[in-house]
């Protein structure tokens, strides 16, 4: 993808000009919000699908699970649930779905810290594990994320993740669909996945797909490429201007 060079440095320094652009940091913040909340979901999902025959379970020295007839609560003791994982601290309450929705539940975050990021609010969660070689789960969020720099992000909407497994080593991938709203630093973003976002197991970045963003009325598309594992994405503005950005953290 070819980068577009804006012709006038004076315009680039104009605050009004900057207001009509979307920065790489904004795109990375949106993707990071998805990544952080999904990390917490992974722990809860594993507990939900595990054997719940006991009333209380101590998972090593990291967290304690207390079960009831309607759900369970998890208390993290400033530890990593898995090796080389983020440090977790705080608690999560999980309420089971109805009998007809045996793989559905609602997660209530109570000041859960994932590394330096705080999670509060709720996420409803459904799992479809009946598909061959894949797991599909849909998350509907109404929550607040506090970033390490104390920026507060609110999120409302739904996402559908599909984990596709492959017999080839590193050949699996995760796809993301959905639409949701975010507020960040006083700006409101509408996020719509136009073409499924795809991330390969062996790649750190989103490698394929199209995300449509509306920032305070400014509509921008984010093209993540053709499936190649790289850190680049292309922004396209309503006037036809295109710009390459890096997704490196």
C-alpha positions, 0 to 999 in steps of 0.5 A: 500500500502506498503512503500519501504525502500531504503537500503542505506542512502548514496545513498539517500543523493546523488544529482544524486540519488535525480534527479532520484526521484519524491518528494511528494512536486512535486506531491502536486504542480501539484495537487495544480495548478489544484485546484487553477485555477479551483477555479477561473474557478468556479466563471467565470462559475457561472457568465457565466450561470447567467442572463446577461440581465444588462450591469453592475452588482455589486455582493455585495461588492466583485466584479463588472461585466461589460457586453458587446455584446462579453463577460464581465469583472470581477473586484475583490476588495480584497474579498471572492466571497463566505463565507470561500473562498480565497481572490480574487484581480485583474480582469478577461476578458471573451469572448463568444464563437460563436453562435454554441458554446453557452456554450463556452468562453475564460477567460483572467486572468490579474494578478488575485490573488487567495489568495497568488497565481497569475494567468496570461494567458488564458483558453478556456472553454466549458460546457456540461450540457446536461448529466443527473446528471452531468456537463462536462467542458473542459479547455484548458490552456496557462497560468502562475501561481505564487505560494506564494513562488514566484515560477513561473509555466507555464501550457499548455494543456487540462483537462476535469472535470466531476461533478457527483451528487448523491442523497446521502448526500456527495455521489457526486464526481469530475473526471479529465481527460486530458494531459498537460505540466508544467514547475516548477523550471526549470523542465519540466513535462508531465502529462497524466491521464491514469485512471480517477482521482476521488475526492469524495465531502466529501474527501479532497484528490484524492481517485482513478486514475492513473497519468503518469508523465514524469519529464525531461525524468524520467517516473513515475506513481502516483497511488491514490488508490482504492477510499478510502479517504486517503492522500496516493499515490504510486509512481512507477519507471521504475526499479520497485521501489515503494514508498508511499507519503503523499498528506497532505498540 
